[in-house]
């Protein structure tokens, strides 16, 4: 938050040529790429709500909450002064303000409560929420994503779905049945297995029809103050999915021990932890032996949020770079008028809009998946493709945007270090690069319908640009017998992702954006390796479209 009337006339110099603070702005109204994509994806009815939320997220007050929540990270309180076990995490008040803002606006519940375009609404809200603070988006995302998995067990869904879709934030650490609303998390990975969750050793001992006691550990459990968690444990029939609440049905604390909080690179406002189950009470969700298939419903939705979060993070970094360049003079010109800088800013804007368009297109597929099998098949394949590529592009955008600010962007008073540190997270979370690339190959092998839906999507832009058509021809070579081995998974994922981004831009963006993307990303003869050197990009129109003024 800007300080009130700081002194500019100092004894040794006068403070000039500095940009004003980028605050008290409406980040929805100033983002043409997001607004237009939401409208064309069927979410136009949500525009008034999204505009109101964009104004709130862009306010000086909310921006300061993000600063304070990260400057004062959560603290683990294992015991009280008498030695009673607590396993609680204490947060700065700004964290709770951010959680209340996002939950109340519908970041977690909007997809399930809206009468139309619910996932598009959710994606747009999350995209903007992350620009205030990415850390709080983690519990909101998991709370959103848990609903399809809960529905695998109707009795569990009947109890918990109304709580997680209430759209109300209640920070009190009391049994969920006594709260106005609840949040839910997920704990899968263990030390010995990591992404190989079938190597998990946590054991489940059956004590009733669907009741169990769990004993074991989880290496990563984000947002441990959620009211309940989906987790995996071994039964006699193999891995099963379980719901572990923080409180048992009798009103006593569950044996859910927080061993330590992670000292993370970024997103420090959110608590990530290592936990142990010491005979923790749990309810089974889905069948024994089918735990991965049950919890993957949640994972697919959190992967969508990884895509959306990275697109929003790119926009946040781009907006800072554009704002700085529009107000800073160097060598007798505004930075934004310097040809070399314009090339960089236009290229970053192109990358960001391509990420935004594909994120919204993916959310639209989630909206229609229940009634349209081709959209469901498209979502199953396009989700890991978009997750692989967009999340990997995010750190490069954040870095290049930071460089646009020069040394002023490298100090902690600037928002850029926080944006930069957060950038790698979504590529690691919910499956890192190799895991996701191999998931794409498995999806193609298991589901011919996914390939058909994908090619139908890509064919809609065929004939609109010769470079796009040539890229589709190269993509077709990947489907030749023997071309798609594991060693080729990353190259295939990249080729496919670029085609999907171009197709999404063809649907949601003006022609000059689509054509610029084809020229700057799809031409193998002139494709640049760094931002600012892409040919064929209309810098004037790209910058005017992206400029947050």
Backbone torsions as a table, in degrees:
resi	resn	phi	psi	omega
1	UNK	NA	131.7	-177.1
2	UNK	-63.7	142.5	176.2
3	UNK	-76.3	151.9	-175.8
4	UNK	-81.0	117.8	174.7
5	UNK	45.5	61.2	174.8
6	UNK	-67.5	155.5	-179.3
7	UNK	-73.3	132.8	177.6
8	UNK	-106.7	-29.4	179.8
9	UNK	-91.6	100.9	-176.5
10	UNK	-103.8	169.4	-175.3
11	UNK	-64.2	-33.2	-175.9
12	UNK	-101.4	-18.6	-178.1
13	UNK	-168.4	167.9	173.5
14	UNK	-107.9	134.0	-179.3
15	UNK	-77.1	113.6	179.7
16	UNK	-138.3	173.2	173.3
17	UNK	58.4	36.1	176.2
18	UNK	-116.6	138.7	179.3
19	UNK	-70.6	149.2	173.0
20	UNK	-69.1	161.5	178.4
21	UNK	-60.4	140.4	177.0
22	UNK	-87.1	85.4	-177.4
23	UNK	-155.0	167.7	-173.8
24	UNK	55.0	49.2	177.2
25	UNK	-125.5	156.0	176.6
26	UNK	-97.6	103.2	-171.7
27	UNK	-73.4	-14.4	173.6
28	UNK	-80.3	-48.4	-177.8
29	UNK	-66.4	-26.7	-178.4
30	UNK	-90.4	5.6	-177.3
31	UNK	-118.3	87.1	-177.0
32	UNK	-61.6	-35.8	-179.0
33	UNK	-62.0	-44.8	180.0
34	UNK	-68.5	-48.3	-177.1
35	UNK	-57.6	-47.3	-176.1
36	UNK	-70.6	-37.3	178.3
37	UNK	-65.4	-42.8	178.5
38	UNK	-61.3	-44.0	179.8
39	UNK	-61.1	-48.3	-175.8
40	UNK	-73.8	-19.4	177.2
41	UNK	-88.0	6.0	176.1
42	UNK	97.3	6.9	-176.2
43	UNK	-100.7	19.2	-176.2
44	UNK	-58.3	-33.3	-179.4
45	UNK	-63.9	-19.9	-178.8
46	UNK	-87.9	-2.9	-173.9
47	UNK	-55.9	-44.5	179.4
48	UNK	-60.2	-41.5	178.8
49	UNK	-66.5	-42.4	-179.9
50	UNK	-66.4	-36.2	177.6
51	UNK	-65.3	-43.4	178.3
52	UNK	-62.6	-40.9	179.3
53	UNK	-68.1	-39.3	178.3
54	UNK	-61.8	-37.3	176.3
55	UNK	-67.7	-36.5	179.6
56	UNK	-70.5	-45.2	-178.8
57	UNK	-64.4	-33.2	179.8
58	UNK	-84.4	2.2	-178.5
59	UNK	-74.2	155.2	179.1
60	UNK	-60.5	-36.8	-177.9
61	UNK	-63.6	-47.4	-177.0
62	UNK	-70.2	-37.9	176.2
63	UNK	-59.2	-40.5	178.4
64	UNK	-67.0	-34.7	175.0
65	UNK	-58.1	-43.1	179.1
66	UNK	-61.9	-41.7	177.9
67	UNK	-60.9	-49.3	-176.2
68	UNK	-67.3	-37.8	-179.4
69	UNK	-64.6	-31.3	178.6
70	UNK	-87.0	-30.2	178.6
71	UNK	-72.9	-24.1	-178.8
72	UNK	-122.5	78.1	-172.7
73	UNK	-67.3	162.6	-178.4
74	UNK	-63.3	153.8	-178.3
75	UNK	-124.7	134.7	178.6
76	UNK	-82.7	132.1	175.5
77	UNK	-119.9	98.2	-174.5
78	UNK	-78.1	-37.6	-175.7
79	UNK	-136.2	156.4	169.8
80	UNK	-87.2	-179.9	-173.6
81	UNK	-68.8	-14.2	178.9
82	UNK	-93.6	-7.3	-179.3
83	UNK	99.9	2.2	175.4
84	UNK	-70.6	140.8	179.9
85	UNK	-75.3	132.5	-179.0
86	UNK	-113.8	-52.7	-175.3
87	UNK	54.8	54.2	178.7
88	UNK	-117.5	154.8	176.0
89	UNK	-120.0	128.7	179.8
90	UNK	-100.3	134.1	-177.2
91	UNK	-116.7	154.5	172.4
92	UNK	-65.7	147.2	179.3
93	UNK	-53.7	-31.0	-179.7
94	UNK	-62.0	-34.4	177.5
95	UNK	-60.5	-45.7	-179.0
96	UNK	-66.5	-35.2	176.5
97	UNK	-62.5	-43.5	178.9
98	UNK	-65.2	-42.7	178.7
99	UNK	-61.7	-43.4	179.6
100	UNK	-62.9	-43.3	179.3
101	UNK	-58.5	-50.5	-175.7
102	UNK	-71.3	-45.0	-179.3
103	UNK	-63.4	-43.7	-178.4
104	UNK	-66.0	-31.8	-179.7
105	UNK	-76.1	-18.5	178.2
106	UNK	107.6	15.8	178.8
107	UNK	-56.2	-41.4	-178.7
108	UNK	-89.1	-36.9	-170.6
109	UNK	-102.3	-16.6	-172.3
110	UNK	-56.7	-38.1	-178.1
111	UNK	-62.8	-30.8	-174.1
112	UNK	-97.0	-13.4	-177.1
113	UNK	-107.5	-21.3	-178.3
114	UNK	-71.4	145.2	-179.9
115	UNK	-77.6	-21.4	178.2
116	UNK	-151.5	151.9	175.8
117	UNK	49.5	43.3	-177.1
118	UNK	-65.8	-40.1	-179.6
119	UNK	-73.5	-32.1	173.4
120	UNK	-64.1	-43.1	175.4
121	UNK	-58.6	-49.1	179.7
122	UNK	-57.8	-45.9	-177.5
123	UNK	-61.8	-43.8	-179.2
124	UNK	-65.7	-40.2	178.1
125	UNK	-64.1	-45.9	-179.0
126	UNK	-65.0	-41.2	177.9
127	UNK	-54.1	-41.9	-179.9
128	UNK	-81.8	-37.5	-179.2
129	UNK	-59.0	-39.5	-179.4
130	UNK	-65.3	-20.3	178.4
131	UNK	-77.2	-17.8	170.3
132	UNK	-85.1	-45.3	176.3
133	UNK	-167.8	125.0	179.7
134	UNK	-75.8	-27.7	-175.2
135	UNK	-60.9	-44.1	-177.7
136	UNK	-70.5	-16.1	179.4
137	UNK	-67.7	-23.6	-177.8
138	UNK	-61.3	-56.3	178.5
139	UNK	-64.9	-31.4	177.3
140	UNK	-66.4	-42.2	180.0
141	UNK	-63.8	-45.4	-179.1
142	UNK	-65.6	-36.7	178.5
143	UNK	-64.8	-39.8	174.2
144	UNK	-62.9	-46.2	-169.1
145	UNK	-75.9	-17.8	-173.4
146	UNK	-73.4	-21.3	-171.1
147	UNK	-57.9	-49.2	-179.7
148	UNK	-60.4	-35.5	178.8
149	UNK	-69.1	-41.1	178.2
150	UNK	-58.5	-35.6	-176.6
151	UNK	-69.3	-10.0	173.3
152	UNK	-68.6	-18.5	-179.2
153	UNK	-129.6	92.8	-171.9
154	UNK	-52.6	-38.3	-178.4
155	UNK	-66.6	-39.4	178.0
156	UNK	-68.8	-42.1	179.6
157	UNK	-62.3	-39.1	-179.6
158	UNK	-60.7	-33.4	-179.1
159	UNK	-83.6	-41.9	-168.9
160	UNK	-99.4	-29.4	-177.4
161	UNK	-60.4	-43.1	177.4
162	UNK	-60.1	-30.0	-179.5
163	UNK	-72.2	-43.9	-175.3
164	UNK	-81.6	-13.9	177.2
165	UNK	-107.5	15.9	-178.9
166	UNK	-69.7	-24.3	-179.2
167	UNK	70.6	28.7	179.4
168	UNK	-134.6	136.6	-179.6
169	UNK	-99.2	126.5	179.1
170	UNK	-129.5	103.6	-173.6
171	UNK	-79.0	-4.4	-175.5
172	UNK	-65.7	141.3	176.6
173	UNK	-94.3	84.1	179.3
174	UNK	-140.5	167.2	179.1
175	UNK	-53.9	141.9	-174.2
176	UNK	-60.1	-31.7	-178.0
177	UNK	-66.3	-15.8	-179.9
178	UNK	-99.3	3.6	-174.4
179	UNK	-104.4	161.8	179.5
180	UNK	-77.5	-23.9	179.8
181	UNK	-165.7	163.3	-175.7
182	UNK	-133.8	157.7	172.2
183	UNK	-119.9	155.8	-176.4
184	UNK	-139.2	144.0	-179.0
185	UNK	-122.1	-163.8	-174.4
186	UNK	-148.7	142.1	177.8
187	UNK	-142.2	110.1	-177.1
188	UNK	-121.5	-49.7	-167.3
189	UNK	-75.2	148.8	176.6
190	UNK	-127.2	164.9	-172.3
191	UNK	-59.9	-41.1	-172.1
192	UNK	-80.9	-13.2	-174.0
193	UNK	-121.8	-34.8	-175.8
194	UNK	60.2	-120.9	-179.2
195	UNK	-67.6	-21.1	178.6
196	UNK	-83.1	78.1	-173.7
197	UNK	-69.0	-16.8	178.0
198	UNK	-70.4	-11.7	174.6
199	UNK	-85.8	4.3	-178.7
200	UNK	-59.8	144.6	-179.1
201	UNK	-114.1	-4.8	177.8
202	UNK	-57.7	132.3	-174.5
203	UNK	-105.7	145.7	177.2
204	UNK	-119.1	121.8	178.8
205	UNK	-106.4	119.9	-175.8
206	UNK	-74.0	132.9	179.7
207	UNK	-124.4	-7.7	-179.3
208	UNK	-163.1	-168.1	-176.5
209	UNK	-56.3	-50.2	177.6
210	UNK	-132.4	21.6	-178.4
211	UNK	-108.1	141.6	-175.3
212	UNK	-144.3	163.4	169.6
213	UNK	-116.3	127.8	-176.5
214	UNK	-104.6	138.9	175.8
215	UNK	-133.7	124.4	-179.5
216	UNK	157.9	-164.8	-176.3
217	UNK	-132.7	162.2	170.5
218	UNK	-135.7	128.6	-173.1
219	UNK	-75.6	-33.0	177.7
220	UNK	-129.6	118.6	173.4
221	UNK	-134.8	102.6	-177.0
222	UNK	-84.2	148.6	179.0
223	UNK	54.3	60.8	-173.8
224	UNK	-68.8	-6.0	175.6
225	UNK	-90.4	9.7	171.2
226	UNK	-61.5	162.5	-175.9
227	UNK	-80.2	-21.6	178.5
228	UNK	-161.0	165.2	-176.5
229	UNK	-140.0	142.3	165.1
230	UNK	-89.0	135.8	-175.8
231	UNK	-146.3	167.7	-179.8
232	UNK	-115.2	143.2	176.5
233	UNK	-153.2	156.7	-177.6
234	UNK	-84.6	132.3	171.4
235	UNK	-117.1	-179.8	178.3
236	UNK	-61.3	-27.1	-179.4
237	UNK	-94.1	1.9	-178.1
238	UNK	114.2	-166.9	-177.2
239	UNK	-63.1	139.5	173.4
240	UNK	-132.7	159.6	177.8
241	UNK	-98.6	138.2	-178.3
242	UNK	-133.0	150.1	170.0
243	UNK	-99.7	121.4	-179.8
244	UNK	-113.6	107.9	177.0
245	UNK	-82.5	156.5	175.8
246	UNK	-71.3	-22.1	179.1
247	UNK	-123.1	140.3	177.9
248	UNK	-79.5	164.3	-178.7
249	UNK	-58.6	-26.9	-179.5
250	UNK	-82.1	3.7	176.9
251	UNK	87.9	8.5	176.5
252	UNK	-100.7	160.5	-179.2
253	UNK	-68.4	137.4	177.8
254	UNK	-75.0	158.4	-179.0
255	UNK	-81.4	63.9	-177.9
256	UNK	-112.9	100.1	-172.2
257	UNK	-101.0	123.8	175.5
258	UNK	-88.4	112.4	-174.2
259	UNK	-80.3	-40.1	176.3
260	UNK	-167.6	160.9	172.2
261	UNK	-96.7	144.9	-179.9
262	UNK	-75.7	139.3	172.9
263	UNK	-93.1	95.3	-166.2
264	UNK	-96.2	161.5	175.7
265	UNK	-64.8	-45.6	-176.1
266	UNK	-142.5	-172.1	-177.4
267	UNK	47.5	47.2	-172.6
268	UNK	-74.0	-13.2	177.2
269	UNK	-68.0	-26.8	-178.3
270	UNK	-93.1	137.6	177.2
271	UNK	-84.4	126.2	170.4
272	UNK	-118.6	141.0	-166.5
273	UNK	-141.1	166.7	164.0
274	UNK	-106.7	135.9	-176.8
275	UNK	-130.5	161.4	172.0
276	UNK	-131.5	143.7	172.4
277	UNK	-101.1	121.2	179.1
278	UNK	-111.9	69.8	-174.1
279	UNK	72.1	42.4	-177.7
280	UNK	-73.9	135.0	179.5
281	UNK	-72.0	136.9	-176.8
282	UNK	-148.8	157.7	173.1
283	UNK	-116.4	137.7	179.3
284	UNK	-72.8	141.5	174.7
285	UNK	-122.5	114.3	-174.5
286	UNK	84.1	-175.0	-174.1
287	UNK	-84.6	152.7	170.6
288	UNK	-63.8	142.6	-179.7
289	UNK	84.1	-5.8	-179.3
290	UNK	-125.2	34.7	-176.2
291	UNK	-65.4	-40.9	-179.3
292	UNK	-65.4	-42.7	179.7
293	UNK	-63.3	-33.7	179.0
294	UNK	-71.1	-50.5	-174.8
295	UNK	-74.1	-18.0	-179.9
296	UNK	-65.8	-22.9	174.2
297	UNK	-59.0	-40.5	178.0
298	UNK	-71.7	-41.4	-178.1
299	UNK	-61.3	-40.8	-179.6
300	UNK	-59.8	-39.0	179.9
301	UNK	-74.5	-35.1	176.6
302	UNK	-71.5	-27.3	174.0
303	UNK	-67.0	-38.9	172.5
304	UNK	-55.8	-42.6	-178.2
305	UNK	-70.2	-28.8	172.9
306	UNK	-62.1	-41.8	178.0
307	UNK	-63.1	-50.1	-178.4
308	UNK	-62.4	-43.2	-178.9
309	UNK	-62.8	-40.0	178.4
310	UNK	-68.9	-39.1	176.5
311	UNK	-61.1	-43.4	177.9
312	UNK	-66.2	-37.1	177.0
313	UNK	-65.0	-38.7	175.1
314	UNK	-61.3	-44.4	-179.4
315	UNK	-62.5	-40.9	179.6
316	UNK	-61.1	-43.2	179.5
317	UNK	-68.5	-42.8	179.1
318	UNK	-61.6	-43.5	-179.2
319	UNK	-59.9	-41.6	178.0
320	UNK	-62.9	-42.3	-179.5
321	UNK	-65.3	-45.0	179.6
322	UNK	-63.8	-42.7	-179.3
323	UNK	-61.9	-46.3	179.3
324	UNK	-62.1	-47.2	-176.4
325	UNK	-66.3	-29.9	-179.4
326	UNK	-74.0	-19.5	-175.2
327	UNK	-114.7	-4.5	-174.8
328	UNK	-108.5	134.3	178.7
329	UNK	-105.5	138.8	175.0
330	UNK	-147.3	131.4	178.4
331	UNK	57.3	46.8	173.6
332	UNK	67.6	14.1	175.8
333	UNK	-139.2	154.0	167.9
334	UNK	-61.0	142.2	178.0
335	UNK	-53.5	-38.3	-175.6
336	UNK	-69.4	-13.7	177.5
337	UNK	-96.9	-4.2	178.2
338	UNK	-77.4	126.8	-174.0
339	UNK	-53.9	-43.3	-178.7
340	UNK	-65.4	-42.2	178.2
341	UNK	-65.7	-37.8	178.5
342	UNK	-61.7	-36.9	177.3
343	UNK	-63.0	-41.5	179.1
344	UNK	-66.5	-48.2	-177.0
345	UNK	-63.7	-40.8	179.2
346	UNK	-65.0	-39.9	179.8
347	UNK	-67.1	-41.2	176.1
348	UNK	-64.1	-39.1	177.4
349	UNK	-63.8	-39.6	178.2
350	UNK	-63.1	-46.5	179.4
351	UNK	-61.1	-42.9	-177.8
352	UNK	-67.2	-42.6	-179.7
353	UNK	-67.6	-36.1	177.0
354	UNK	-62.7	-40.0	177.2
355	UNK	-65.9	-42.7	-179.5
356	UNK	-64.1	-45.0	-178.4
357	UNK	-61.9	-44.0	-179.5
358	UNK	-69.8	-36.1	177.7
359	UNK	-61.4	-44.5	-179.9
360	UNK	-70.0	-38.4	177.0
361	UNK	-61.1	-39.5	178.5
362	UNK	-65.4	-41.9	177.8
363	UNK	-61.3	-38.7	177.2
364	UNK	-61.7	-39.9	178.0
365	UNK	-61.9	-39.5	176.5
366	UNK	-62.6	-36.8	178.6
367	UNK	-62.6	-37.4	-172.9
368	UNK	-99.2	-2.6	-173.6
369	UNK	-62.1	-33.1	-177.3
370	UNK	-67.0	-29.1	-176.1
371	UNK	-110.7	-9.5	-174.8
372	UNK	-133.2	107.4	-175.9
373	UNK	-64.6	-31.7	178.8
374	UNK	-67.0	-36.2	176.1
375	UNK	-69.2	-37.6	176.6
376	UNK	-63.6	-43.8	179.0
377	UNK	-65.2	-40.3	177.0
378	UNK	-60.6	-45.4	-178.7
379	UNK	-62.5	-37.7	-178.0
380	UNK	-63.6	-33.7	180.0
381	UNK	-93.5	-42.0	-176.5
382	UNK	-68.6	-26.8	-179.1
383	UNK	-63.0	-54.0	177.8
384	UNK	-65.5	-31.9	178.4
385	UNK	-63.3	-49.2	179.9
386	UNK	-66.0	-37.9	179.5
387	UNK	-63.4	-43.4	179.7
388	UNK	-59.2	-51.8	-167.6
389	UNK	-82.1	-50.6	-174.5
390	UNK	-64.7	-41.1	-179.7
391	UNK	-66.1	-31.7	177.5
392	UNK	-76.0	-26.5	178.9
393	UNK	-78.4	-21.8	-175.0
394	UNK	-57.9	-49.1	-178.5
395	UNK	-60.4	-37.3	179.3
396	UNK	-64.3	-39.9	177.5
397	UNK	-64.8	-44.5	-179.1
398	UNK	-62.3	-41.1	178.9
399	UNK	-64.4	-48.8	-175.9
400	UNK	-65.4	-35.9	176.5
401	UNK	-65.3	-39.3	176.5
402	UNK	-60.2	-41.8	-179.3
403	UNK	-64.3	-28.6	177.5
404	UNK	-61.5	-27.6	177.9
405	UNK	-87.8	-10.3	-178.1
406	UNK	66.2	-147.9	-178.3
407	UNK	-60.8	-28.4	179.1
408	UNK	-63.8	-23.0	179.1
409	UNK	-87.8	-7.2	-175.1
410	UNK	-98.9	-3.8	-179.5
411	UNK	-97.3	152.2	-172.5
412	UNK	-67.1	-19.3	175.7
413	UNK	-68.2	-22.2	175.8
414	UNK	-79.8	151.9	174.5
415	UNK	-72.5	-12.5	-171.7
416	UNK	-65.8	-41.2	178.5
417	UNK	-59.5	-38.7	179.2
418	UNK	-67.4	-41.7	177.4
419	UNK	-63.5	-38.1	-178.8
420	UNK	-69.6	-43.7	-179.6
421	UNK	-65.7	-31.3	-179.6
422	UNK	-77.2	-20.5	-169.8
423	UNK	-59.5	-38.7	-176.8
424	UNK	-74.5	-13.2	-167.5
425	UNK	-60.0	-49.2	-172.3
426	UNK	-66.6	-23.7	176.1
427	UNK	-73.4	-24.3	-179.0
428	UNK	-91.1	-41.2	-176.1
429	UNK	-68.7	142.9	177.9
430	UNK	59.4	35.7	176.4
431	UNK	106.2	112.1	178.6
432	UNK	-76.6	-178.6	-167.0
433	UNK	-52.0	-51.2	-177.4
434	UNK	-66.0	-39.2	178.8
435	UNK	-60.7	-45.9	-178.4
436	UNK	-67.5	-43.5	-179.8
437	UNK	-60.1	-39.8	178.3
438	UNK	-72.5	-31.6	173.9
439	UNK	-60.2	-36.7	178.7
440	UNK	-62.3	-44.7	178.7
441	UNK	-63.4	-41.0	179.5
442	UNK	-64.7	-40.8	179.3
443	UNK	-61.7	-40.0	177.5
444	UNK	-65.0	-40.4	-178.0
445	UNK	-70.5	-36.3	-177.4
446	UNK	-79.4	-34.7	-168.4
447	UNK	-128.3	92.6	175.0
448	UNK	-57.5	-28.8	-179.5
449	UNK	-63.4	-30.2	179.3
450	UNK	-66.1	-41.7	177.9
451	UNK	-64.0	-42.4	-180.0
452	UNK	-62.7	-42.9	179.5
453	UNK	-65.1	-38.3	179.9
454	UNK	-65.1	-46.8	-178.0
455	UNK	-67.5	-32.7	175.8
456	UNK	-64.5	-39.7	177.6
457	UNK	-63.1	-46.4	-177.1
458	UNK	-69.1	-29.6	-177.0
459	UNK	-69.5	-18.0	-178.2
460	UNK	-65.3	-26.8	179.2
461	UNK	-97.7	1.2	-177.4
462	UNK	-63.3	136.3	-179.0
463	UNK	90.8	-8.6	-178.3
464	UNK	-82.7	-22.7	-178.2
465	UNK	-157.4	131.6	-175.6
466	UNK	-64.8	-33.7	179.1
467	UNK	-68.4	-35.5	175.8
468	UNK	-65.0	-45.9	179.9
469	UNK	-61.2	-40.3	178.9
470	UNK	-65.8	-36.2	178.1
471	UNK	-65.9	-40.8	177.4
472	UNK	-62.4	-36.6	177.8
473	UNK	-64.1	-41.7	177.4
474	UNK	-66.4	-37.2	177.1
475	UNK	-61.2	-38.9	180.0
476	UNK	-60.7	-28.6	179.8
477	UNK	-65.6	-25.1	179.2
478	UNK	-67.7	-21.5	-178.0
479	UNK	-90.0	2.9	176.2
480	UNK	-68.4	150.4	-179.4
481	UNK	-55.3	130.9	176.9
482	UNK	84.7	-2.9	-176.2
483	UNK	-80.9	-25.3	-171.4
484	UNK	-106.8	71.3	170.2
485	UNK	-91.2	173.6	-177.4
486	UNK	-61.3	-35.6	-178.4
487	UNK	-65.8	-20.9	-178.6
488	UNK	-97.2	2.7	-171.4
489	UNK	-60.2	-41.9	-177.6
490	UNK	-68.4	-43.0	179.0
491	UNK	-61.7	-40.1	178.2
492	UNK	-66.1	-43.3	-179.9
493	UNK	-59.4	-42.2	179.6
494	UNK	-64.5	-47.2	-178.9
495	UNK	-60.7	-43.1	-179.3
496	UNK	-68.9	-40.6	-179.2
497	UNK	-62.8	-42.2	178.8
498	UNK	-62.6	-38.5	176.8
499	UNK	-64.5	-41.6	179.4
500	UNK	-66.1	-39.4	177.9
501	UNK	-63.8	-43.4	178.6
502	UNK	-61.4	-43.5	179.7
503	UNK	-63.8	-38.1	178.2
504	UNK	-67.0	-40.2	177.1
505	UNK	-64.8	-36.0	178.2
506	UNK	-61.5	-33.5	179.4
507	UNK	-80.2	-39.8	-164.9
508	UNK	-112.0	-14.3	-172.7
509	UNK	-118.2	161.6	175.0
510	UNK	-62.4	159.9	-176.9
511	UNK	-58.9	-35.5	-176.5
512	UNK	-68.0	-26.7	176.0
513	UNK	-73.2	-47.5	177.7
514	UNK	-58.3	-48.4	-179.2
515	UNK	-65.2	-37.7	177.2
516	UNK	-64.3	-38.2	178.2
517	UNK	-66.3	-43.4	178.8
518	UNK	-60.2	-42.4	-179.5
519	UNK	-69.8	-40.5	-174.0
520	UNK	-86.4	-18.4	-173.9
521	UNK	-124.4	-22.7	-171.2
522	UNK	-107.0	-10.6	-179.0
523	UNK	-89.4	108.7	-176.1
524	UNK	-66.7	-17.3	-178.4
525	UNK	-83.3	-20.7	-176.2
526	UNK	-134.2	11.7	-178.6
527	UNK	-68.5	127.3	-177.5
528	UNK	-86.6	152.0	179.3
529	UNK	-90.1	-20.0	179.8
530	UNK	-124.4	156.4	178.8
531	UNK	-68.7	143.8	177.4
532	UNK	102.3	-3.8	-178.5
533	UNK	-121.5	9.8	-177.8
534	UNK	-73.2	131.3	179.1
535	UNK	-81.5	161.7	169.9
536	UNK	74.6	11.3	-179.4
537	UNK	-96.6	128.9	177.8
538	UNK	-79.0	90.3	-172.9
539	UNK	-61.6	-39.8	-177.3
540	UNK	-60.7	-49.2	-177.0
541	UNK	-74.5	-34.4	177.7
542	UNK	-63.4	-44.7	-178.4
543	UNK	-68.4	-43.5	179.1
544	UNK	-60.4	-37.1	-179.2
545	UNK	-70.5	-36.5	-174.0
546	UNK	-91.1	-17.2	-172.7
547	UNK	-61.1	125.7	-176.1
548	UNK	-85.2	57.9	176.8
549	UNK	-135.6	NA	NA
